[in-house]
Amino acid sequence: MAEEEVNETDITNRLRRIEGQIRGLSRMLEEKGSCEALIIQVLAVRAAIDRVASEILKHHVDQCLNEMSPAEAKSAISRAVQLMNKII
């Protein structure tokens, strides 16, 4: 399996787990789960989404370094860093 396929599969699997976590949050809310438990789950979802963003960025940077000229890669990586700063 190619590295790109592995990365896509990993990201897809992570997103499916996040979907399950969101459904779990909805159930907890419907069942009047405790505030603390809900917040813990929200934080877990947020951390999982951040990890997905990080994986996507890592893949993008790898592509920039391998497929672009140094000037193009520098510009693309700079834009990617700006995007990550919006997440943080």
mmCIF file as gemmi writes it, N, C-alpha and C atoms, coordinates in Angstrom:
data_model
loop_
_atom_site.group_PDB
_atom_site.id
_atom_site.type_symbol
_atom_site.label_atom_id
_atom_site.label_alt_id
_atom_site.label_comp_id
_atom_site.label_asym_id
_atom_site.label_entity_id
_atom_site.label_seq_id
_atom_site.pdbx_PDB_ins_code
_atom_site.Cartn_x
_atom_site.Cartn_y
_atom_site.Cartn_z
_atom_site.occupancy
_atom_site.B_iso_or_equiv
_atom_site.pdbx_formal_charge
_atom_site.auth_seq_id
_atom_site.auth_asym_id
_atom_site.pdbx_PDB_model_num
ATOM 1 N N . MET Axp A 1 ? 0.85 -1.177 0 1 0 ? 1 A 1
ATOM 2 C CA . MET Axp A 1 ? 0 0 0 1 0 ? 1 A 1
ATOM 3 C C . MET Axp A 1 ? 0.898 1.243 0 1 0 ? 1 A 1
ATOM 4 N N . ALA Axp A 2 ? 0.57 2.215 -0.826 1 0 ? 2 A 1
ATOM 5 C CA . ALA Axp A 2 ? 1.354 3.431 -0.923 1 0 ? 2 A 1
ATOM 6 C C . ALA Axp A 2 ? 1.189 4.274 0.338 1 0 ? 2 A 1
ATOM 7 N N . GLU Axp A 3 ? 2.225 5.101 0.621 1 0 ? 3 A 1
ATOM 8 C CA . GLU Axp A 3 ? 2.177 5.943 1.815 1 0 ? 3 A 1
ATOM 9 C C . GLU Axp A 3 ? 0.956 6.851 1.815 1 0 ? 3 A 1
ATOM 10 N N . GLU Axp A 4 ? 0.608 7.391 0.641 1 0 ? 4 A 1
ATOM 11 C CA . GLU Axp A 4 ? -0.552 8.284 0.543 1 0 ? 4 A 1
ATOM 12 C C . GLU Axp A 4 ? -1.838 7.551 0.911 1 0 ? 4 A 1
ATOM 13 N N . GLU Axp A 5 ? -1.951 6.287 0.464 1 0 ? 5 A 1
ATOM 14 C CA . GLU Axp A 5 ? -3.139 5.494 0.787 1 0 ? 5 A 1
ATOM 15 C C . GLU Axp A 5 ? -3.198 5.217 2.281 1 0 ? 5 A 1
ATOM 16 N N . VAL Axp A 6 ? -2.058 4.922 2.897 1 0 ? 6 A 1
ATOM 17 C CA . VAL Axp A 6 ? -2.017 4.664 4.331 1 0 ? 6 A 1
ATOM 18 C C . VAL Axp A 6 ? -2.467 5.915 5.072 1 0 ? 6 A 1
ATOM 19 N N . ASN Axp A 7 ? -1.955 7.076 4.651 1 0 ? 7 A 1
ATOM 20 C CA . ASN Axp A 7 ? -2.319 8.329 5.295 1 0 ? 7 A 1
ATOM 21 C C . ASN Axp A 7 ? -3.814 8.576 5.164 1 0 ? 7 A 1
ATOM 22 N N . GLU Axp A 8 ? -4.36 8.374 3.967 1 0 ? 8 A 1
ATOM 23 C CA . GLU Axp A 8 ? -5.789 8.6 3.751 1 0 ? 8 A 1
ATOM 24 C C . GLU Axp A 8 ? -6.622 7.634 4.583 1 0 ? 8 A 1
ATOM 25 N N . THR Axp A 9 ? -6.206 6.389 4.647 1 0 ? 9 A 1
ATOM 26 C CA . THR Axp A 9 ? -6.917 5.391 5.448 1 0 ? 9 A 1
ATOM 27 C C . THR Axp A 9 ? -6.875 5.762 6.92 1 0 ? 9 A 1
ATOM 28 N N . ASP Axp A 10 ? -5.712 6.181 7.401 1 0 ? 10 A 1
ATOM 29 C CA . ASP Axp A 10 ? -5.573 6.58 8.803 1 0 ? 10 A 1
ATOM 30 C C . ASP Axp A 10 ? -6.493 7.753 9.119 1 0 ? 10 A 1
ATOM 31 N N . ILE Axp A 11 ? -6.502 8.744 8.251 1 0 ? 11 A 1
ATOM 32 C CA . ILE Axp A 11 ? -7.341 9.92 8.476 1 0 ? 11 A 1
ATOM 33 C C . ILE Axp A 11 ? -8.81 9.542 8.426 1 0 ? 11 A 1
ATOM 34 N N . THR Axp A 12 ? -9.196 8.714 7.468 1 0 ? 12 A 1
ATOM 35 C CA . THR Axp A 12 ? -10.585 8.267 7.363 1 0 ? 12 A 1
ATOM 36 C C . THR Axp A 12 ? -11.001 7.517 8.627 1 0 ? 12 A 1
ATOM 37 N N . ASN Axp A 13 ? -10.129 6.642 9.118 1 0 ? 13 A 1
ATOM 38 C CA . ASN Axp A 13 ? -10.436 5.906 10.351 1 0 ? 13 A 1
ATOM 39 C C . ASN Axp A 13 ? -10.581 6.844 11.538 1 0 ? 13 A 1
ATOM 40 N N . ARG Axp A 14 ? -9.706 7.839 11.631 1 0 ? 14 A 1
ATOM 41 C CA . ARG Axp A 14 ? -9.798 8.812 12.717 1 0 ? 14 A 1
ATOM 42 C C . ARG Axp A 14 ? -11.12 9.572 12.644 1 0 ? 14 A 1
ATOM 43 N N . LEU Axp A 15 ? -11.515 9.98 11.43 1 0 ? 15 A 1
ATOM 44 C CA . LEU Axp A 15 ? -12.769 10.716 11.268 1 0 ? 15 A 1
ATOM 45 C C . LEU Axp A 15 ? -13.976 9.85 11.644 1 0 ? 15 A 1
ATOM 46 N N . ARG Axp A 16 ? -13.919 8.576 11.34 1 0 ? 16 A 1
ATOM 47 C CA . ARG Axp A 16 ? -15.02 7.675 11.729 1 0 ? 16 A 1
ATOM 48 C C . ARG Axp A 16 ? -15.117 7.549 13.245 1 0 ? 16 A 1
ATOM 49 N N . ARG Axp A 17 ? -13.954 7.488 13.902 1 0 ? 17 A 1
ATOM 50 C CA . ARG Axp A 17 ? -13.977 7.435 15.374 1 0 ? 17 A 1
ATOM 51 C C . ARG Axp A 17 ? -14.563 8.726 15.941 1 0 ? 17 A 1
ATOM 52 N N . ILE Axp A 18 ? -14.214 9.844 15.328 1 0 ? 18 A 1
ATOM 53 C CA . ILE Axp A 18 ? -14.757 11.135 15.777 1 0 ? 18 A 1
ATOM 54 C C . ILE Axp A 18 ? -16.271 11.151 15.591 1 0 ? 18 A 1
ATOM 55 N N . GLU Axp A 19 ? -16.745 10.625 14.464 1 0 ? 19 A 1
ATOM 56 C CA . GLU Axp A 19 ? -18.2 10.539 14.252 1 0 ? 19 A 1
ATOM 57 C C . GLU Axp A 19 ? -18.855 9.75 15.379 1 0 ? 19 A 1
ATOM 58 N N . GLY Axp A 20 ? -18.242 8.646 15.764 1 0 ? 20 A 1
ATOM 59 C CA . GLY Axp A 20 ? -18.769 7.845 16.865 1 0 ? 20 A 1
ATOM 60 C C . GLY Axp A 20 ? -18.763 8.617 18.176 1 0 ? 20 A 1
ATOM 61 N N . GLN Axp A 21 ? -17.699 9.377 18.413 1 0 ? 21 A 1
ATOM 62 C CA . GLN Axp A 21 ? -17.637 10.184 19.632 1 0 ? 21 A 1
ATOM 63 C C . GLN Axp A 21 ? -18.749 11.234 19.638 1 0 ? 21 A 1
ATOM 64 N N . ILE Axp A 22 ? -19.013 11.844 18.497 1 0 ? 22 A 1
ATOM 65 C CA . ILE Axp A 22 ? -20.069 12.862 18.399 1 0 ? 22 A 1
ATOM 66 C C . ILE Axp A 22 ? -21.43 12.22 18.664 1 0 ? 22 A 1
ATOM 67 N N . ARG Axp A 23 ? -21.662 11.041 18.081 1 0 ? 23 A 1
ATOM 68 C CA . ARG Axp A 23 ? -22.932 10.344 18.349 1 0 ? 23 A 1
ATOM 69 C C . ARG Axp A 23 ? -23.058 10.028 19.834 1 0 ? 23 A 1
ATOM 70 N N . GLY Axp A 24 ? -21.94 9.629 20.448 1 0 ? 24 A 1
ATOM 71 C CA . GLY Axp A 24 ? -21.945 9.354 21.88 1 0 ? 24 A 1
ATOM 72 C C . GLY Axp A 24 ? -22.276 10.599 22.694 1 0 ? 24 A 1
ATOM 73 N N . LEU Axp A 25 ? -21.738 11.726 22.267 1 0 ? 25 A 1
ATOM 74 C CA . LEU Axp A 25 ? -22.057 12.993 22.932 1 0 ? 25 A 1
ATOM 75 C C . LEU Axp A 25 ? -23.549 13.293 22.844 1 0 ? 25 A 1
ATOM 76 N N . SER Axp A 26 ? -24.13 13.084 21.666 1 0 ? 26 A 1
ATOM 77 C CA . SER Axp A 26 ? -25.566 13.33 21.488 1 0 ? 26 A 1
ATOM 78 C C . SER Axp A 26 ? -26.379 12.444 22.421 1 0 ? 26 A 1
ATOM 79 N N . ARG Axp A 27 ? -25.985 11.172 22.525 1 0 ? 27 A 1
ATOM 80 C CA . ARG Axp A 27 ? -26.695 10.247 23.427 1 0 ? 27 A 1
ATOM 81 C C . ARG Axp A 27 ? -26.561 10.705 24.876 1 0 ? 27 A 1
ATOM 82 N N . MET Axp A 28 ? -25.335 11.104 25.246 1 0 ? 28 A 1
ATOM 83 C CA . MET Axp A 28 ? -25.117 11.566 26.617 1 0 ? 28 A 1
ATOM 84 C C . MET Axp A 28 ? -26.005 12.768 26.925 1 0 ? 28 A 1
ATOM 85 N N . LEU Axp A 29 ? -26.125 13.659 25.972 1 0 ? 29 A 1
ATOM 86 C CA . LEU Axp A 29 ? -26.948 14.853 26.161 1 0 ? 29 A 1
ATOM 87 C C . LEU Axp A 29 ? -28.42 14.468 26.312 1 0 ? 29 A 1
ATOM 88 N N . GLU Axp A 30 ? -28.898 13.567 25.434 1 0 ? 30 A 1
ATOM 89 C CA . GLU Axp A 30 ? -30.283 13.109 25.493 1 0 ? 30 A 1
ATOM 90 C C . GLU Axp A 30 ? -30.577 12.411 26.816 1 0 ? 30 A 1
ATOM 91 N N . GLU Axp A 31 ? -29.572 11.678 27.317 1 0 ? 31 A 1
ATOM 92 C CA . GLU Axp A 31 ? -29.755 10.926 28.566 1 0 ? 31 A 1
ATOM 93 C C . GLU Axp A 31 ? -29.394 11.759 29.8 1 0 ? 31 A 1
ATOM 94 N N . LYS Axp A 32 ? -29.21 13.058 29.592 1 0 ? 32 A 1
ATOM 95 C CA . LYS Axp A 32 ? -28.91 13.983 30.687 1 0 ? 32 A 1
ATOM 96 C C . LYS Axp A 32 ? -27.62 13.594 31.421 1 0 ? 32 A 1
ATOM 97 N N . GLY Axp A 33 ? -26.58 13.311 30.637 1 0 ? 33 A 1
ATOM 98 C CA . GLY Axp A 33 ? -25.28 12.99 31.22 1 0 ? 33 A 1
ATOM 99 C C . GLY Axp A 33 ? -24.748 14.158 32.025 1 0 ? 33 A 1
ATOM 100 N N . SER Axp A 34 ? -23.791 13.861 32.873 1 0 ? 34 A 1
ATOM 101 C CA . SER Axp A 34 ? -23.247 14.913 33.728 1 0 ? 34 A 1
ATOM 102 C C . SER Axp A 34 ? -22.467 15.927 32.891 1 0 ? 34 A 1
ATOM 103 N N . CYS Axp A 35 ? -22.466 17.137 33.377 1 0 ? 35 A 1
ATOM 104 C CA . CYS Axp A 35 ? -21.74 18.222 32.715 1 0 ? 35 A 1
ATOM 105 C C . CYS Axp A 35 ? -20.264 17.851 32.57 1 0 ? 35 A 1
ATOM 106 N N . GLU Axp A 36 ? -19.682 17.324 33.619 1 0 ? 36 A 1
ATOM 107 C CA . GLU Axp A 36 ? -18.264 16.968 33.596 1 0 ? 36 A 1
ATOM 108 C C . GLU Axp A 36 ? -17.975 15.913 32.521 1 0 ? 36 A 1
ATOM 109 N N . ALA Axp A 37 ? -18.813 14.89 32.447 1 0 ? 37 A 1
ATOM 110 C CA . ALA Axp A 37 ? -18.61 13.839 31.444 1 0 ? 37 A 1
ATOM 111 C C . ALA Axp A 37 ? -18.752 14.393 30.025 1 0 ? 37 A 1
ATOM 112 N N . LEU Axp A 38 ? -19.728 15.279 29.832 1 0 ? 38 A 1
ATOM 113 C CA . LEU Axp A 38 ? -19.909 15.902 28.51 1 0 ? 38 A 1
ATOM 114 C C . LEU Axp A 38 ? -18.697 16.727 28.115 1 0 ? 38 A 1
ATOM 115 N N . ILE Axp A 39 ? -18.203 17.533 29.033 1 0 ? 39 A 1
ATOM 116 C CA . ILE Axp A 39 ? -17.041 18.375 28.741 1 0 ? 39 A 1
ATOM 117 C C . ILE Axp A 39 ? -15.815 17.515 28.431 1 0 ? 39 A 1
ATOM 118 N N . ILE Axp A 40 ? -15.624 16.454 29.192 1 0 ? 40 A 1
ATOM 119 C CA . ILE Axp A 40 ? -14.494 15.555 28.938 1 0 ? 40 A 1
ATOM 120 C C . ILE Axp A 40 ? -14.578 14.993 27.523 1 0 ? 40 A 1
ATOM 121 N N . GLN Axp A 41 ? -15.777 14.592 27.106 1 0 ? 41 A 1
ATOM 122 C CA . GLN Axp A 41 ? -15.943 14.045 25.759 1 0 ? 41 A 1
ATOM 123 C C . GLN Axp A 41 ? -15.757 15.114 24.681 1 0 ? 41 A 1
ATOM 124 N N . VAL Axp A 42 ? -16.239 16.316 24.935 1 0 ? 42 A 1
ATOM 125 C CA . VAL Axp A 42 ? -16.041 17.413 23.971 1 0 ? 42 A 1
ATOM 126 C C . VAL Axp A 42 ? -14.544 17.669 23.796 1 0 ? 42 A 1
ATOM 127 N N . LEU Axp A 43 ? -13.813 17.686 24.895 1 0 ? 43 A 1
ATOM 128 C CA . LEU Axp A 43 ? -12.368 17.902 24.823 1 0 ? 43 A 1
ATOM 129 C C . LEU Axp A 43 ? -11.671 16.77 24.069 1 0 ? 43 A 1
ATOM 130 N N . ALA Axp A 44 ? -12.15 15.546 24.253 1 0 ? 44 A 1
ATOM 131 C CA . ALA Axp A 44 ? -11.581 14.404 23.528 1 0 ? 44 A 1
ATOM 132 C C . ALA Axp A 44 ? -11.824 14.543 22.03 1 0 ? 44 A 1
ATOM 133 N N . VAL Axp A 45 ? -13.027 14.98 21.653 1 0 ? 45 A 1
ATOM 134 C CA . VAL Axp A 45 ? -13.346 15.183 20.236 1 0 ? 45 A 1
ATOM 135 C C . VAL Axp A 45 ? -12.46 16.282 19.66 1 0 ? 45 A 1
ATOM 136 N N . ARG Axp A 46 ? -12.323 17.352 20.395 1 0 ? 46 A 1
ATOM 137 C CA . ARG Axp A 46 ? -11.498 18.469 19.918 1 0 ? 46 A 1
ATOM 138 C C . ARG Axp A 46 ? -10.054 18.023 19.722 1 0 ? 46 A 1
ATOM 139 N N . ALA Axp A 47 ? -9.526 17.247 20.658 1 0 ? 47 A 1
ATOM 140 C CA . ALA Axp A 47 ? -8.16 16.741 20.532 1 0 ? 47 A 1
ATOM 141 C C . ALA Axp A 47 ? -8.028 15.823 19.317 1 0 ? 47 A 1
ATOM 142 N N . ALA Axp A 48 ? -9.041 15.002 19.082 1 0 ? 48 A 1
ATOM 143 C CA . ALA Axp A 48 ? -9.011 14.098 17.924 1 0 ? 48 A 1
ATOM 144 C C . ALA Axp A 48 ? -9.037 14.878 16.622 1 0 ? 48 A 1
ATOM 145 N N . ILE Axp A 49 ? -9.827 15.924 16.566 1 0 ? 49 A 1
ATOM 146 C CA . ILE Axp A 49 ? -9.884 16.761 15.364 1 0 ? 49 A 1
ATOM 147 C C . ILE Axp A 49 ? -8.544 17.463 15.157 1 0 ? 49 A 1
ATOM 148 N N . ASP Axp A 50 ? -7.934 17.924 16.225 1 0 ? 50 A 1
ATOM 149 C CA . ASP Axp A 50 ? -6.616 18.554 16.121 1 0 ? 50 A 1
ATOM 150 C C . ASP Axp A 50 ? -5.584 17.566 15.573 1 0 ? 50 A 1
ATOM 151 N N . ARG Axp A 51 ? -5.677 16.298 15.996 1 0 ? 51 A 1
ATOM 152 C CA . ARG Axp A 51 ? -4.746 15.288 15.487 1 0 ? 51 A 1
ATOM 153 C C . ARG Axp A 51 ? -4.965 15.054 13.994 1 0 ? 51 A 1
ATOM 154 N N . VAL Axp A 52 ? -6.218 15.072 13.553 1 0 ? 52 A 1
ATOM 155 C CA . VAL Axp A 52 ? -6.504 14.929 12.115 1 0 ? 52 A 1
ATOM 156 C C . VAL Axp A 52 ? -5.889 16.1 11.354 1 0 ? 52 A 1
ATOM 157 N N . ALA Axp A 53 ? -6.082 17.299 11.853 1 0 ? 53 A 1
ATOM 158 C CA . ALA Axp A 53 ? -5.504 18.481 11.192 1 0 ? 53 A 1
ATOM 159 C C . ALA Axp A 53 ? -3.986 18.358 11.13 1 0 ? 53 A 1
ATOM 160 N N . SER Axp A 54 ? -3.378 17.883 12.191 1 0 ? 54 A 1
ATOM 161 C CA . SER Axp A 54 ? -1.928 17.709 12.226 1 0 ? 54 A 1
ATOM 162 C C . SER Axp A 54 ? -1.457 16.692 11.192 1 0 ? 54 A 1
ATOM 163 N N . GLU Axp A 55 ? -2.179 15.578 11.076 1 0 ? 55 A 1
ATOM 164 C CA . GLU Axp A 55 ? -1.822 14.557 10.089 1 0 ? 55 A 1
ATOM 165 C C . GLU Axp A 55 ? -1.947 15.095 8.662 1 0 ? 55 A 1
ATOM 166 N N . ILE Axp A 56 ? -2.999 15.841 8.412 1 0 ? 56 A 1
ATOM 167 C CA . ILE Axp A 56 ? -3.189 16.428 7.084 1 0 ? 56 A 1
ATOM 168 C C . ILE Axp A 56 ? -2.059 17.405 6.788 1 0 ? 56 A 1
ATOM 169 N N . LEU Axp A 57 ? -1.703 18.221 7.758 1 0 ? 57 A 1
ATOM 170 C CA . LEU Axp A 57 ? -0.619 19.185 7.574 1 0 ? 57 A 1
ATOM 171 C C . LEU Axp A 57 ? 0.707 18.465 7.335 1 0 ? 57 A 1
ATOM 172 N N . LYS Axp A 58 ? 0.966 17.424 8.106 1 0 ? 58 A 1
ATOM 173 C CA . LYS Axp A 58 ? 2.203 16.653 7.935 1 0 ? 58 A 1
ATOM 174 C C . LYS Axp A 58 ? 2.292 16.11 6.514 1 0 ? 58 A 1
ATOM 175 N N . HIS Axp A 59 ? 1.218 15.547 6.031 1 0 ? 59 A 1
ATOM 176 C CA . HIS Axp A 59 ? 1.188 15.006 4.672 1 0 ? 59 A 1
ATOM 177 C C . HIS Axp A 59 ? 1.432 16.124 3.657 1 0 ? 59 A 1
ATOM 178 N N . HIS Axp A 60 ? 0.811 17.271 3.867 1 0 ? 60 A 1
ATOM 179 C CA . HIS Axp A 60 ? 0.967 18.408 2.956 1 0 ? 60 A 1
ATOM 180 C C . HIS Axp A 60 ? 2.423 18.875 2.917 1 0 ? 60 A 1
ATOM 181 N N . VAL Axp A 61 ? 3.046 19 4.087 1 0 ? 61 A 1
ATOM 182 C CA . VAL Axp A 61 ? 4.443 19.446 4.148 1 0 ? 61 A 1
ATOM 183 C C . VAL Axp A 61 ? 5.343 18.434 3.442 1 0 ? 61 A 1
ATOM 184 N N . ASP Axp A 62 ? 5.11 17.143 3.672 1 0 ? 62 A 1
ATOM 185 C CA . ASP Axp A 62 ? 5.891 16.118 2.982 1 0 ? 62 A 1
ATOM 186 C C . ASP Axp A 62 ? 5.773 16.269 1.471 1 0 ? 62 A 1
ATOM 187 N N . GLN Axp A 63 ? 4.552 16.497 1.001 1 0 ? 63 A 1
ATOM 188 C CA . GLN Axp A 63 ? 4.342 16.704 -0.44 1 0 ? 63 A 1
ATOM 189 C C . GLN Axp A 63 ? 5.091 17.937 -0.919 1 0 ? 63 A 1
ATOM 190 N N . CYS Axp A 64 ? 5.01 19.022 -0.183 1 0 ? 64 A 1
ATOM 191 C CA . CYS Axp A 64 ? 5.695 20.265 -0.565 1 0 ? 64 A 1
ATOM 192 C C . CYS Axp A 64 ? 7.186 20.019 -0.727 1 0 ? 64 A 1
ATOM 193 N N . LEU Axp A 65 ? 7.771 19.333 0.248 1 0 ? 65 A 1
ATOM 194 C CA . LEU Axp A 65 ? 9.213 19.118 0.236 1 0 ? 65 A 1
ATOM 195 C C . LEU Axp A 65 ? 9.647 18.165 -0.873 1 0 ? 65 A 1
ATOM 196 N N . ASN Axp A 66 ? 8.788 17.227 -1.227 1 0 ? 66 A 1
ATOM 197 C CA . ASN Axp A 66 ? 9.148 16.222 -2.223 1 0 ? 66 A 1
ATOM 198 C C . ASN Axp A 66 ? 8.794 16.6 -3.649 1 0 ? 66 A 1
ATOM 199 N N . GLU Axp A 67 ? 7.777 17.444 -3.834 1 0 ? 67 A 1
ATOM 200 C CA . GLU Axp A 67 ? 7.261 17.676 -5.178 1 0 ? 67 A 1
ATOM 201 C C . GLU Axp A 67 ? 7.392 19.106 -5.68 1 0 ? 67 A 1
ATOM 202 N N . MET Axp A 68 ? 7.749 20.038 -4.825 1 0 ? 68 A 1
ATOM 203 C CA . MET Axp A 68 ? 7.792 21.443 -5.236 1 0 ? 68 A 1
ATOM 204 C C . MET Axp A 68 ? 9.222 21.959 -5.258 1 0 ? 68 A 1
ATOM 205 N N . SER Axp A 69 ? 9.389 23.036 -5.997 1 0 ? 69 A 1
ATOM 206 C CA . SER Axp A 69 ? 10.682 23.723 -5.953 1 0 ? 69 A 1
ATOM 207 C C . SER Axp A 69 ? 10.842 24.322 -4.563 1 0 ? 69 A 1
ATOM 208 N N . PRO Axp A 70 ? 12.06 24.623 -4.152 1 0 ? 70 A 1
ATOM 209 C CA . PRO Axp A 70 ? 12.256 25.204 -2.814 1 0 ? 70 A 1
ATOM 210 C C . PRO Axp A 70 ? 11.425 26.462 -2.578 1 0 ? 70 A 1
ATOM 211 N N . ALA Axp A 71 ? 11.316 27.334 -3.551 1 0 ? 71 A 1
ATOM 212 C CA . ALA Axp A 71 ? 10.545 28.574 -3.363 1 0 ? 71 A 1
ATOM 213 C C . ALA Axp A 71 ? 9.06 28.272 -3.212 1 0 ? 71 A 1
ATOM 214 N N . GLU Axp A 72 ? 8.539 27.366 -4.04 1 0 ? 72 A 1
ATOM 215 C CA . GLU Axp A 72 ? 7.121 26.988 -3.938 1 0 ? 72 A 1
ATOM 216 C C . GLU Axp A 72 ? 6.85 26.307 -2.601 1 0 ? 72 A 1
ATOM 217 N N . ALA Axp A 73 ? 7.757 25.415 -2.202 1 0 ? 73 A 1
ATOM 218 C CA . ALA Axp A 73 ? 7.587 24.695 -0.938 1 0 ? 73 A 1
ATOM 219 C C . ALA Axp A 73 ? 7.589 25.668 0.233 1 0 ? 73 A 1
ATOM 220 N N . LYS Axp A 74 ? 8.499 26.631 0.221 1 0 ? 74 A 1
ATOM 221 C CA . LYS Axp A 74 ? 8.572 27.613 1.301 1 0 ? 74 A 1
ATOM 222 C C . LYS Axp A 74 ? 7.26 28.379 1.428 1 0 ? 74 A 1
ATOM 223 N N . SER Axp A 75 ? 6.699 28.801 0.294 1 0 ? 75 A 1
ATOM 224 C CA . SER Axp A 75 ? 5.443 29.542 0.298 1 0 ? 75 A 1
ATOM 225 C C . SER Axp A 75 ? 4.284 28.665 0.8 1 0 ? 75 A 1
ATOM 226 N N . ALA Axp A 76 ? 4.213 27.439 0.303 1 0 ? 76 A 1
ATOM 227 C CA . ALA Axp A 76 ? 3.129 26.529 0.697 1 0 ? 76 A 1
ATOM 228 C C . ALA Axp A 76 ? 3.218 26.181 2.185 1 0 ? 76 A 1
ATOM 229 N N . ILE Axp A 77 ? 4.419 25.951 2.671 1 0 ? 77 A 1
ATOM 230 C CA . ILE Axp A 77 ? 4.594 25.615 4.078 1 0 ? 77 A 1
ATOM 231 C C . ILE Axp A 77 ? 4.247 26.819 4.955 1 0 ? 77 A 1
ATOM 232 N N . SER Axp A 78 ? 4.603 28.004 4.51 1 0 ? 78 A 1
ATOM 233 C CA . SER Axp A 78 ? 4.258 29.222 5.256 1 0 ? 78 A 1
ATOM 234 C C . SER Axp A 78 ? 2.743 29.364 5.384 1 0 ? 78 A 1
ATOM 235 N N . ARG Axp A 79 ? 2.014 29.106 4.297 1 0 ? 79 A 1
ATOM 236 C CA . ARG Axp A 79 ? 0.545 29.175 4.346 1 0 ? 79 A 1
ATOM 237 C C . ARG Axp A 79 ? -0.007 28.099 5.29 1 0 ? 79 A 1
ATOM 238 N N . ALA Axp A 80 ? 0.593 26.913 5.267 1 0 ? 80 A 1
ATOM 239 C CA . ALA Axp A 80 ? 0.148 25.827 6.138 1 0 ? 80 A 1
ATOM 240 C C . ALA Axp A 80 ? 0.351 26.193 7.606 1 0 ? 80 A 1
ATOM 241 N N . VAL Axp A 81 ? 1.481 26.812 7.922 1 0 ? 81 A 1
ATOM 242 C CA . VAL Axp A 81 ? 1.749 27.243 9.299 1 0 ? 81 A 1
ATOM 243 C C . VAL Axp A 81 ? 0.723 28.272 9.733 1 0 ? 81 A 1
ATOM 244 N N . GLN Axp A 82 ? 0.386 29.193 8.833 1 0 ? 82 A 1
ATOM 245 C CA . GLN Axp A 82 ? -0.642 30.201 9.147 1 0 ? 82 A 1
ATOM 246 C C . GLN Axp A 82 ? -1.979 29.521 9.463 1 0 ? 82 A 1
ATOM 247 N N . LEU Axp A 83 ? -2.316 28.495 8.701 1 0 ? 83 A 1
ATOM 248 C CA . LEU Axp A 83 ? -3.561 27.758 8.97 1 0 ? 83 A 1
ATOM 249 C C . LEU Axp A 83 ? -3.507 27.093 10.34 1 0 ? 83 A 1
ATOM 250 N N . MET Axp A 84 ? -2.391 26.471 10.67 1 0 ? 84 A 1
ATOM 251 C CA . MET Axp A 84 ? -2.27 25.804 11.966 1 0 ? 84 A 1
ATOM 252 C C . MET Axp A 84 ? -2.368 26.814 13.108 1 0 ? 84 A 1
ATOM 253 N N . ASN Axp A 85 ? -1.842 27.998 12.896 1 0 ? 85 A 1
ATOM 254 C CA . ASN Axp A 85 ? -1.937 29.022 13.936 1 0 ? 85 A 1
ATOM 255 C C . ASN Axp A 85 ? -3.393 29.422 14.192 1 0 ? 85 A 1
ATOM 256 N N . LYS Axp A 86 ? -4.245 29.291 13.208 1 0 ? 86 A 1
ATOM 257 C CA . LYS Axp A 86 ? -5.667 29.584 13.4 1 0 ? 86 A 1
ATOM 258 C C . LYS Axp A 86 ? -6.328 28.516 14.272 1 0 ? 86 A 1
ATOM 259 N N . ILE Axp A 87 ? -5.82 27.305 14.203 1 0 ? 87 A 1
ATOM 260 C CA . ILE Axp A 87 ? -6.362 26.184 14.98 1 0 ? 87 A 1
ATOM 261 C C . ILE Axp A 87 ? -5.972 26.326 16.447 1 0 ? 87 A 1
ATOM 262 N N . ILE Axp A 88 ? -4.745 26.731 16.666 1 0 ? 88 A 1
ATOM 263 C CA . ILE Axp A 88 ? -4.191 26.784 18.036 1 0 ? 88 A 1
ATOM 264 C C . ILE Axp A 88 ? -4.776 27.886 18.808 1 0 ? 88 A 1
